[in-house]
């Protein structure tokens, strides 16, 4: 008798292969510019390309000698730009609707993703509308919150109106936190989806702690080092960092403050506080060592849409002291992997820092738990989430 298995048909089930997409990414900031949007968007593009997608990057020319990337696999289209007021190192893309229509007519993308809402982003939105291309967007910067720090608070309502009109014209707006999604929804924004930011947990790692670096700061292993990372500008609320450092310095203990970054307030801070370490802007590899060599990350900003530095600090094994908003609200557990201060409680921030350093056993215990909360936020996972949003936008077109 024949073996029944000899005549059977064996069906092998293979996982569905995701088709490769041609994605046009429009942004007004890109490395080597150092800011949260540029750094995280570059990671996202890298992740999408790793998932076999063809990315066309559209951005302003950063300077007269700016050329396209040496990476032959990344197609770049450089547009005209002008310096942003008060941020001269950054460029604002100029209106380019006709150029984009011509570019996308020659080679049509499957979907357009707009990361910034400036004139270039608006032009991309209008060009995509003409060509009937699906569009998604990011909400990455709280322009409406920044306005009060630059003497144009009266523009808040028209800024919100413009942003609402912009984002509601897209199939989906990706936001990094539940809190921001609720706030935008209350202001009439539609088609919102939470997609968290990622963090490079291989780069930002507690193993990067460096005794030699600490010694260069003039500290010992007993010294407790506070670190602040970010642009030194009014909207970042860095006076709160300085007040916190003053409150800790009044204790009978050894403290040091390291303020990483650059900006309009840096010179003023250096003149007022000559004993603070001001290394300026740092490349990511060096920044990872600075985080891991510190003992507490202090982040008093209340104008962030997210705050990527929060994840970087946690991944580096450094507890976070922050206001209960943005990324900290979603990823910091009070007395678990950091500490949260109620929003607008100005006095409470420094008081919480003093309380932390009065209980060093708790600080050490919290430091051991920081990575647990963020270790799963690798960029491949985030890229997969963005990929699903792009596919859904294409299906809804």
N, C-alpha and C positions, 0 to 999 in steps of 0.2 A: 504494500500500500504506500502510495506517495505521501510524503510528509506534507501536511496541509500548509506548513510554513513555506514550502518550496514554491507554491503557486500564488501565494498572497502578494498583494501590492503594498509595499511599505511606503507610507506617507510621512515625509519628514517636514516638521513645522519649523520654519525659520522666522526669526523676529522681523517685523516690518522695518524696511529700510526707509529712513526719513529722506525725502528728496532734498537735494541741495537747492538753496534759495539764493537769489541775487538781491542783496540788501543794501540800499543806499542809506548811509548814516550821516546825518547833518549835524555839525557841531561848530560852535564858535570858540572852542578851546580844546587844546590837544597837547600832549607832551612834545617838547620838554617843558612847557608851561606846568607849574606845580600848583595844583588846586584839586579839590575833591572831584569835580566834574571830569577834568582831564584824566586824572589817574584812574578812576573807576571805569570811565568809558573805554579807555585803552584796554583795560582788563576784560571788559565785556566783548569788545571787538575781537580780541585774541581768543576768547572762549567760543564765540560764534564761528570763527574760522577753524578752530579745532574740531568743531562739529560739522565741518565740510561745507560751510556756506561761503559764498563769494561776496565779499564786502567792498563797497565803493565808499570811500571816506570823502566827504565834502566839507571843507573848512576854509577859513580865511588864511591868506598868506601871513605868516607871523612877523616877517621882516623882509627887507629888500632882497636878501640873499637866500631866503627860505626856498628850499627845493623839496620835491616829493620824497617820500621815504625811500631808503635804499632797499627796503623789503620789496622784492619784485612781486610778491604774492598779494600785496595790498595796493589796490588802485586808489590813488588820491587825486582829487580835483581841487586845486587851490583857487580861491576867489579873492576879490578885492576886500580890504578891510581898513579900519581906522582904529586908533587907540581908544579904549574906554576911559571916560573921565574918571580921575582918581585911581584908575588901574591901568597906567600907561603901558605896562608890560603885557597886557591882554588886548586882543583885537575884537572889534565888533564887525561882523560881516556886513557888507553893504548889500542893498537890494539887488537881487540877481535872478529874478523870475524868468526872463527871456533866455538867459544862459542855461538855466536848469532845464527849461522846456526843450531846448535844442540838445542838451547833453543826454537827457532821458529819452528823447525821441530816437536818437542814434542807437542807444542801447538801453532798453527798457528794464528797470528793476522790477522785482516781484512785489516789493514792499519798501516804503520809505519810513525810516525811523528818525525823528527829530529830537535831539537831546537838549537844545537850547532855544529860547523863544525870541531871539533878537531879529533884526531885519533879514538875516540870511535864513533863519528858521521860518519866518513868515513867508519869504519868497518860495521856500521849498514847499510849504503848505499850499500856496496858490498854484505853483507849477504842477504839483501832484493832482490838484483838483481838476486842472485843465486836461491832464492826461488820464484822469480816472484811475489813479494809482491808490492802493490802500495806504493809510498813514497811521503810525503810532507815535507817541511822544513820551517824554520823561518830564516830570516836575522835579527839578533838581536844586533850585535856588529860590529862597524866600525874598524875592525882590521887594515885595510889599512890606516885609518886616524891616529890610535894610533902609527903606526910604526915610524913616524917622531919625536914623543915625546920621543922615547927610543933609538935614535941613529941608527935606522935601516931603515931610509927612503928609502934607495936603494932597500929594499925588497918589496916596494909597488907594483910594477908591477907583480912579481911572486905571491904575496899574492892575488891580484885581479884575476890573472889567475886561481889560485887554487879554490878560492871561486866561480868563474864563472863555472868552470868544475863541482864542487860539486853541486851547486844549479841547473844547467841546466840538471843534471841527475835525478832530481825529477820532479814529475808531476806538482807541483806548489810550488812556494816560496812565503810565506806570508811576507809582509813588512808593517810597521806601518804608513807610510806617503806617500802622493802623490809625495812629493819632492824626497824621497828615491827611489821610483819606477822609476821616470824619470831618476835619476842618474844611477841606475843600468841598466836600459834599454839602455842608451847611451853607457854603457860599455859591452854590449853584453849579459846581463842576460835575460833569457826568462821565460815565464809562471809565471809572477808576478801578485800578487793580494794584494790590500791594505786591511788589517784588523787592525783596530786601537787597541790600548791597552785599557784596562778597568781601572776603579778606584772604590774603595769601598767608595761610597758617604755616607754610614752610619757611617763608621769609620772616614773618613776625612770630618769634618763638622765644620762650624764656631761656633757651640754651644760649642765646646771644649775649647774655649778661657778661660784662667785661670789666674785670677789676682794674685793668690798666686805664681804661677810660674814666672810671670813677676817680682814680688817683689823679688824673689830669685835671679833674674838677676841684682838686684840693680837698677831697673827702676821704673818709675811712669806711670800713665796712659797717661801723656803728652809725655813721651819718645817714639820716633819712633824706632821700632825694625826691623832691617833687618835680614833675615834668609837665610842661604845657606845650602843645604843638598846634600851630595854626597861624593864619595871617594876623599880623598885629595891626588891627584896624578897629575903629570904634564899635562896630556891630558885634564884635567878639566878646565884649564885656571883660576884657583882660584886667581892668582895674580890680576886679574881684579876686583875680589870682594874686595880685600884689598885696591886697588887704589880707588875704589868707596867709601869705608868706610872712607878713608882719606879725600876725596873731601867733603863728607858730614860733617865730623867732623870739617872742616874748616868753616862751616856755623855757624851762631849764633843760634844754636838749639841743642836739646838733642837727641843723637842717640846712639844705641847699636847694635852690630853685634853678632849674634849667628851662629856658624859654626858647623853643625851636621855632624858627619862622622869620619872616620879614614883613615889612609894611610901614605905613606912615607913622606909626607910634613907636617904632623900634628905637630910634635915636633918643627920643624923650625918655623912654624907659631906661636905656643904658646910662644916661646922664643922672637919673634919679637913683638908680640902684646899681652901682659899680660892682657889687659883689655877686650879682646874678650872672649865670652863664648864658651868653647869647651866641650860639653857634651859627645863626642865620638859617637859610634854607639848606636842607640836607637831602642827598639822594636817598631813595628808599632803602638801599642796603645799609647805609650808615644810620639812617633813622631807626631801623630795627634794633640796632645795638644800643642806641640812646634810650629807647623805650625799656628794653629788657634790663638795662643798668640802673633803672630808677625804681622807686618804691611806691609812688602814688601818682596817678595821672589826674590832673585837675582840669576840668573842662566846664567853665561857667557860661558858655554861649547859650542864648535862648532864641537865636535866629536861624538855627540850622534846619534844613529839611531832613537831614539824617545825622551827619557827623561821622564820617568814615574813621576818624582818629579814635573813636570809642572802641570800635572793633579791633583796630590795630593794637591798642593798649592791652585789651583783654587777651588777645592772642599771644601777646608778648609776656603774659604772666603778671601784668601790672593791674592792681585794683583801680577802679575808676570812681572819682568823686565828681558828680555832675548834677545838674538840675533835672528834675523829673519830666523830661520832654525828649522829642526826637529819638535817636537810636538808643539813648540811655534808658528811656521808658520801656522799650521793647527787649533790651538785651542785658540790662543791669538789674540784679536782684539785691535789694537793700540788705546790707550785712551778709550777703551771699557771695557775690563776686565784685562788690563795690558798694557805694552809698549814693542814695538819691536825696536831693534837697527839694522841697516843694518850690514850684516856680515862683519867681519874684520875691522869695524870702532872702533878701540880700544879706542880712545879718547871719542867717542860718548857715550859709555856706562856710564861712570861716569857723563858726562854732562847731560845725560837724567835723571839720578837719582837726581841730583841737581835740575833740572827743576821740577821733580815730587814733591819734598818736598817744593818747593816754591808755590805750589798750592794745599794746603791741602784739600780744598773743592772738587777739582777734584779727589784726592786720595780717599776720603771718598765715593764719588759717584761711582767710579770704583770698590771699594771693595764690594759694594752692588750688583754688577752684575757678580761677578766671577763664581758663581756656575751655572748660567744659561747655559753656554756653554758646561758644561761637565756632567750635572746631568743625562743625558740619557746614559752615557757610563758605564752602570752597566755590571758586568761580565757575567750575563746570556745572554745578547744580544751579547757580544763578543764570548761567547762559541757557540752560535747558528751559528754565521758566520763561525767559524772554523769548526764546524760540517758539514756545507754545502760544504766547501772546501774538507774535507776528503771524503765525499760521491762522489763528482765529480771526485776525484782522483781514487776512486774505479771503477767508471763507465768507466773511460777512459783507464783502464788497459786492 
